[in-house]
Amino acid sequence: MKITIYNQKGENKGDMTLPKEMFEVELNEGLVHRALKRQLSNSRSPIAHTKDRSEVRGGGRKPFRQKGTGRARQGSTRSPINIGGGVTFGPRNTRNFEIQMPKKERRKALFMALSVKAQEKKVFGLDKYEDKDMKTKNAAEMVSKLPVERNVLFVTPEKNETLKRVTNNLPNAKTIQVNYVNFHDLLKYDSVCFVGDSIEKAKELFVK
């Protein structure tokens, strides 16, 4: 499978053959769903937190005597059955949502997502990006000249502060390094643009 390489002006600079190991993998929807669910779960940072009876203030003195009142015995006002007492089985900010998944399965699911993008003709290349002014306006003009229908994910082989900075303020573009390619971004962004030799770098990192 081949993709087209463009320059910043949107001109065709030739073709590039994609590695079969990454871009021609048969889709398994269940595996991709598990991988996405894992990523979203592992990124959760719980904030909601309720206090149990050991954390609620007060309750040092016995509310009333043990016998002779005709009421059920009480040892503390911090009991969950009392107003102002602790909460039983409430949300805790110490809860762990982490989901484990084998590394081979995660990579295979990533290759499946890339393969779907390639089959849909949503993958293309950019030979390089240079902008001495580092203006968002220049990046917006470039995106308008590239085959982008809705939004685009730029994948760079290494840290590229210029491209990352000029795309930060674009609502339809994002820049990440190749070693941070993930399922959520591949599903969120319609097109994927590999900058420079990022595909070779990806093959070097992910294909063993």
N, C-alpha and C positions, 0 to 999 in steps of 0.2 A: 504494500500500500504506500502511495506517495502523497506528499503534501506540497503546497506551493510556498516558496519563500518570497517575502516582500521586503522592500526597504521602507524608510520612513515616509516616503512620498506615495506609497501604495503601488509602486511599480513592481512587476514580476521579475524576480532575480533568479528564477530557476526552480527545480524540484528537489525534493529530498525523500529518500526511502525510509519509512518508519520500521523499527525493529519488530519482527513478528512476535517476539516474546512478550512485548508490552502492549501492542496495538492490534493484535489479532487473536484475542482470547475470547472463548465462548462465554456468553453471559449466563450467570447463575444469580437470579434475583434474590434468592434467599441469603446467599453469602454476602452480597453487596448490602442488603438490608441490615444484616448482623453487624457488618463493619461500620456502617453509618450510625447505628444505634450505639455501638461501643464508643465512637468518637464523641457523640453528643452527651452520653452519660458520663464519660470521663472528664468532660469539660464543665460539668455542673459544679457549682460552688454554693451549697445551701446557706441561706441567710436566716430563714425562719427558725426561731428557737423559743421553746416554752420552758418554764422552770418546773422541775419536779418538786416534791415535798421537802427534799433536802436543801433546795436552793431558795425557797420562799422565806422571806423575813418574818420573824416572830415565832409564836408557837412554843415558847419556852415554858409557860405555866399551863398546868392542866385546866381546861375550860371550866369544869365543875367536878364535884366530888364523884367518886366511883359509884356509890350506892345511894339509894333513898330518894332519887329525883324522879324516877319513873321514865327516864330517858335512856337511850342507848349510851353506853359508856364511850367517852371520848378521851384521848390522850394528848391531842394536839390540834390547834386551829389550822395547822398547815396541811391537814388531811385533804385529799382530793375531793372528798364529799362535801367540804365546806366552801362557802363563798370566800374567795381570796386565798384559797389553798393552792397546793401544787396541781399540776396538770398531768393526767395519766395518758401515756402513749401519744403525746403531742409531738410536733415536728422538732427535730434537734439539728443544730448546725454541725454536729459531729458525725452525721450520717454519711456513710461511704457509698457512692453510687458507681464505683469503678467496676468495669466489666473486662474480663480477661479474654483474649483471643490470640491464637497462635500467629507468629510472625509470618509464616508462609501463607496462611489464609488471608491476612491483612494485605499482603502484597498482591496476591492473586486477585482479590476484590478490587484493588486499586487499578490493576491492569485491565480488569473488566470495564471499569468506568471509563478509562482512557480509550478502550476499544470501541465503546458505544459512541463516544465523541468523534472518533476517527471515521466510523461507518456513516455517521450523520454529516460528514464533511464539515465539522465544526473545529477542526484542528488545522492550524497553519503556522508558518514560521516568520520571524523577523530577523534580518541579518544582523542588525545592531541598532542601538539607540544612543544618539548623541544630542545634547542640548546644553550649550554653554550658558544660556539665560536661565535654564531650569524653570520654565514657565508652564503652568497648567494649560494655558491656551494652546501651546505648541503640541502638547500631548493630545488634547481634544481634537485638533486638526488631523493628527496622525490617525487616531482611532476612526475618524469619519472617512478616511481614505482606505482603511483596511476592510476586509470582508466580515464586518461585525454587524449582526442584526439587532441584538439587544444589549449585551454586555460582554466583557472579555476579561479573561484571567491571563496576565502576563507571567510567564515562568522564566526566571533568569538562572543561569548556571552558577552564579555567585552573587554576593551582595552588590546591589546596584542602587545606590542612594539616589542617583539622578532620576531614574525611571520610577522608583518608589515614591519619591517626593512629588513628582509632577502628576502622578495618578492618584495620590491620596485624596484630592479634592474632586475627583471625577466620580459621579455616582454610578457610572457604568463600567468601571475598570478597577482592577486590583493587581498589585505586583507581589509575588512571593518567590522565594528561592526554590530550586527544584527539590531540595531535600525536605521541604515543607508541603509538598503537594498532598492534598487530602480529599476525602470523599465529599465533604460538605461544600467546599469551594467548587469542585467539579460539577456538583448538582446545582449550585447557586448560579454559576456563570455559564452562559450559553456557549461562548466560544473560548478556545484555549490557544494562546499564542506562545510558542517556544522561542525565546530570544537567544541568538547566538548558537553556541554548541550545548544548549541545555538538554537536548535529547540524548546526546552522547554522555553527558554527565549523569542523566537519569539512568541510562543503561548501566553505567559503571557502578552506580549506587545500589540499584534495585535488582539487577539481573545477576544472579550468582551461578 
